[in-house]
Amino acid sequence: MAEQKSGLVPRTPAESATEMLELVLPNDTNNLDNLLGGRLMHWIDMAAAAAARRHARRIAVTAAMDSLGFLHPVHRGEQVVLKASVNRAFGTSMEVGVKVFSEDTATGELFHTASAYLTFVAIGDDGRPKPVPPIKPESDDEKRRYAAAGERRAKRLARG
Ligand SMILES: CC(C)(COP(=O)(O)OP(=O)(O)OC[C@H]1O[C@@H](n2cnc3c(N)ncnc32)[C@H](O)[C@@H]1OP(=O)(O)O)[C@@H](O)C(=O)NCCC(=O)NCCS
């Protein structure tokens, strides 16, 4: 799935990569003292929005979030690290991947808790979608994510 010709200078995923840290407070938890799924979805949306906005250098709105699985519970008092990066930019839309970790603050070890792919659309002052710069993947991981993002977009468009 080829990018549209925007004439904008390509940017690397590293230029907009965003790391967000949240502390799980009592108000973020359910009756089992575990992080609420809805709260985590909000944090994922915020981390992804920051990466999309940094890449587009304009406001970007959430158009879609792909399926989200919760791999294990996160407990009250733990820290949550969210790593967001733009996998690929198309015409006016971008796919942002967010990987969520809970952090063992005693050891610094990170446990993979959830992953999500979101589509953001850059919006101009007139409220309409605006072209975004292409992504220029550099590392092997960035190239793999770039290729996979193209396949996921094709499936999304086919689903309608
Ligand atoms: C996202 C939105 C701006 C798209 O507007 P639109 O009039 O459909 O614009 P277009 O048809 O020109 O599509 C613009 C881009 O969005 C993409 N897009 C639109 N709906 C999409 C969806 N459901 N999933 C993935 N991509 C989507 C299109 O593929 C296109 O991408 P491209 O330019 O890279 O090819 C519009 O639907 C909107 O404002 N939605 C609400 C966003 C919002 O408020 N989010 C917060 C949560 S409620």
The ligand as a Tripos MOL2 file, in Angstrom:
@<TRIPOS>MOLECULE
LIG
   48    50     1     0     0
SMALL
NO_CHARGES

@<TRIPOS>ATOM
      1 C1        -11.2310   10.3850   11.2330 C.3       1 LIG1
      2 C2        -11.9940   11.4240   10.3820 C.3       1 LIG1
      3 C3        -11.2980   12.7720   10.5020 C.3       1 LIG1
      4 C4        -11.9220   10.9480    8.9260 C.3       1 LIG1
      5 O1        -12.6840   11.8750    8.1790 O.3       1 LIG1
      6 P1        -13.2190   11.5040    6.7330 P.3       1 LIG1
      7 O2        -14.1240   12.5800    6.3100 O.co2     1 LIG1
      8 O3        -13.6820   10.0950    6.7020 O.co2     1 LIG1
      9 O4        -11.9140   11.6600    5.8770 O.3       1 LIG1
     10 P2        -11.3950   10.8360    4.6430 P.3       1 LIG1
     11 O5        -12.4370    9.9310    4.0610 O.co2     1 LIG1
     12 O6        -10.7160   11.8130    3.7590 O.co2     1 LIG1
     13 O7        -10.2820    9.8740    5.2990 O.3       1 LIG1
     14 C5         -9.1310   10.4620    5.8520 C.3       1 LIG1
     15 C6         -8.2040    9.3530    6.2820 C.3       1 LIG1
     16 O8         -8.7640    8.6880    7.4150 O.3       1 LIG1
     17 C7         -8.7480    7.3010    7.2130 C.3       1 LIG1
     18 N1         -9.8590    6.7510    7.9500 N.ar      1 LIG1
     19 C8        -11.1230    7.2270    8.0100 C.ar      1 LIG1
     20 N2        -11.8690    6.4460    8.8160 N.ar      1 LIG1
     21 C9        -11.0660    5.4510    9.2620 C.ar      1 LIG1
     22 C10       -11.2460    4.3330   10.1040 C.ar      1 LIG1
     23 N3        -12.4180    4.0480   10.6680 N.pl3     1 LIG1
     24 N4        -10.1920    3.5220   10.3420 N.ar      1 LIG1
     25 C11        -8.9850    3.7680    9.7980 C.ar      1 LIG1
     26 N5         -8.7450    4.8260    8.9640 N.ar      1 LIG1
     27 C12        -9.7810    5.6570    8.7120 C.ar      1 LIG1
     28 C13        -8.8670    7.1370    5.7140 C.3       1 LIG1
     29 O9         -8.3870    5.8540    5.2950 O.3       1 LIG1
     30 C14        -7.9880    8.2700    5.2240 C.3       1 LIG1
     31 O10        -6.6360    7.8730    5.3210 O.3       1 LIG1
     32 P3         -5.5150    8.2920    4.1990 P.3       1 LIG1
     33 O11        -5.6790    9.7550    3.9090 O.co2     1 LIG1
     34 O12        -4.2190    8.0030    4.8740 O.co2     1 LIG1
     35 O13        -5.7730    7.4190    3.0080 O.co2     1 LIG1
     36 C15       -13.4770   11.5530   10.8230 C.3       1 LIG1
     37 O14       -14.1130   10.3060   10.6470 O.3       1 LIG1
     38 C16       -13.6190   11.9780   12.2640 C.2       1 LIG1
     39 O15       -13.4970   13.1590   12.5760 O.2       1 LIG1
     40 N6        -13.8850   11.0120   13.1510 N.am      1 LIG1
     41 C17       -13.9960   11.3170   14.5710 C.3       1 LIG1
     42 C18       -12.6040   11.4180   15.1940 C.3       1 LIG1
     43 C19       -12.6960   11.6460   16.6730 C.2       1 LIG1
     44 O16       -13.3930   12.5160   17.1410 O.2       1 LIG1
     45 N7        -11.9740   10.8010   17.4080 N.am      1 LIG1
     46 C20       -11.9920   10.8630   18.8450 C.3       1 LIG1
     47 C21       -12.7420    9.6930   19.4080 C.3       1 LIG1
     48 S1        -14.4660    9.9210   19.3350 S.3       1 LIG1
@<TRIPOS>BOND
     1     1     2 1
     2     2     3 1
     3     2     4 1
     4     2    36 1
     5     4     5 1
     6     5     6 1
     7     6     7 2
     8     6     8 1
     9     6     9 1
    10     9    10 1
    11    10    11 2
    12    10    12 1
    13    10    13 1
    14    13    14 1
    15    14    15 1
    16    15    16 1
    17    15    30 1
    18    16    17 1
    19    17    18 1
    20    17    28 1
    21    18    19 ar
    22    18    27 ar
    23    19    20 ar
    24    20    21 ar
    25    21    22 ar
    26    21    27 ar
    27    22    23 1
    28    22    24 ar
    29    24    25 ar
    30    25    26 ar
    31    26    27 ar
    32    28    29 1
    33    28    30 1
    34    30    31 1
    35    31    32 1
    36    32    33 2
    37    32    34 1
    38    32    35 1
    39    36    37 1
    40    36    38 1
    41    38    39 2
    42    38    40 1
    43    40    41 1
    44    41    42 1
    45    42    43 1
    46    43    44 2
    47    43    45 1
    48    45    46 1
    49    46    47 1
    50    47    48 1
@<TRIPOS>SUBSTRUCTURE
     1 LIG1         1 GROUP 0 **** ****
